């Protein structure tokens, strides 16, 4: 779940895994494992570094608001929200 959120925001910013890992100063392998859901419990320190580079907060990454925004963005890109 957290990996899906990070991947979604990373892709929206146009960042590759390599770029985000380098800019956030985290392991590319570890970021990839989180991104693909192979590891599901990243440390707070990791999340803080990644969230900062994605222009968001850890709180937003783990909140229900993220799910709502993601659904609204998907729906609006299909033209279903008026």
SULTAPE-V644805 format. One record per residue. N is the residue number from 1. RES is the residue in one small letter. OMEGA is omega as a letter, one per 30 degrees, with the letter a starting at -180 (NA if undefined). D_CENTER is the distance of its C-alpha to the mean C-alpha in Angstrom with 1 decimal. Layout:
N & RES & OMEGA & D_CENTER
N & RES & OMEGA & D_CENTER
//
This chain:
1 & x & l & 9.5
2 & x & l & 6.9
3 & x & l & 6.4
4 & x & a & 6.4
5 & x & l & 3.9
6 & x & l & 1.4
7 & x & a & 4.6
8 & x & a & 5.3
9 & x & l & 4.4
10 & x & a & 5.6
11 & x & l & 8.3
12 & x & l & 9.2
13 & x & a & 9.9
14 & x & a & 11.8
15 & x & l & 10.6
16 & x & l & 11.8
17 & x & a & 10.8
18 & x & a & 14.0
19 & x & a & 13.4
20 & x & l & 10.2
21 & x & a & 12.0
22 & x & a & 15.1
23 & x & l & 14.1
24 & x & a & 12.3
25 & x & l & 15.3
26 & x & l & 13.9
27 & x & l & 15.3
28 & x & l & 14.1
29 & x & l & 15.5
30 & x & l & 13.7
31 & x & l & 10.2
32 & x & l & 11.5
33 & x & l & 12.8
34 & x & a & 9.7
35 & x & a & 8.0
36 & x & l & 11.3
37 & x & l & 11.9
38 & x & l & 14.8
39 & x & a & 14.0
40 & x & a & 12.7
41 & x & a & 13.7
42 & x & l & 12.1
43 & x & l & 14.2
44 & x & l & 13.8
45 & x & l & 14.6
46 & x & a & 11.8
47 & x & l & 9.2
48 & x & a & 11.3
49 & x & a & 11.4
50 & x & l & 7.8
51 & x & a & 7.3
52 & x & a & 10.6
53 & x & l & 10.0
54 & x & l & 7.2
55 & x & a & 10.0
56 & x & l & 9.0
57 & x & l & 10.2
58 & x & a & 9.8
59 & x & l & 11.9
60 & x & l & 10.0
61 & x & a & 6.9
62 & x & a & 9.9
63 & x & l & 12.2
64 & x & l & 13.9
65 & x & l & 13.5
66 & x & a & 9.9
67 & x & l & 11.6
68 & x & l & 14.4
69 & x & l & 12.8
70 & x & l & 11.0
71 & x & l & 14.5
72 & x & l & 16.3
73 & x & l & 14.5
74 & x & a & 15.3
75 & x & a & 18.7
76 & x & l & 19.5
77 & x & l & 18.7
78 & x & l & 21.3
79 & x & a & 23.7
80 & x & l & 24.2
81 & x & a & 23.6
82 & x & NA & 26.5
//
